[in-house]
Amino acid sequence: REEEEEEEILECAVCLSEFEENEAGRRLPKCGHVFHTECIDMWFSSHSTCPLCRTSVGLEASS
């Protein structure tokens, strides 16, 4: 089937843009969601959960 051969289109849920070929991203370890590195770093400056599913990412506070 052609549908099965199509590549999955990844979209960053923070900025709502699709990933371009060879663009850097970060996959969260617990839920597996993927975001642009810059977007998720900005998100984590004020949140400690996944923007999509709200799973806690367990970030340690820096001292």
N, C-alpha and C positions, 0 to 999 in steps of 0.2 A: 504494500500500500504506500502511496505517496505521502499520506499523512504521517506515517511512522518515520519516514525518512527526513521530514522537516526538522531543522534544528530548533531547540527550545529557545525562545526569545527571553532573555533575562532583563528584568526591569528593576531599577533601584526604587524602593518604596519611599525613600526619603525625598529624592528630587523628581521622581516619576519619569526619569529618562531611561532609555534602553542602554544596555552596555554595548559599546562599540568593540570591534575586534581588537584584541590585545590590550583592552583597557583594564586597569588594576581594580580589583574588588576584594572584599573581605567577606568570608563565610563565617557566620556565628556558629560556635561549636555545638551548642545544645539543640538548636532548632534547624540549623542548616540554611537559613535565609542568607541571601547574598546582597551586598550593597556596595556602592562606590566607597573606596577607602576614605576619601575626604568627607563624604556625606555621613557615614556612620561614626567617624571620629567626632564630627560636630554634634551629632545626636547624643553621643555618650558624654559630652561635656555637661549635659543637663538631665540625662536619663540613664537608667541602668537596666532597661528592658529592650527587647527586640521591638522595633517600630511596627512590625507586622502582627506578631502574635503575642506580644507583651511577656514573653518568657524572660525570666530574670537571667542576666548574663553573669551575675556574680562578680562584678568589678570590685576590686579591692581599692579602698581609699588610699591615695598616696600620702605619705607623711612628710 
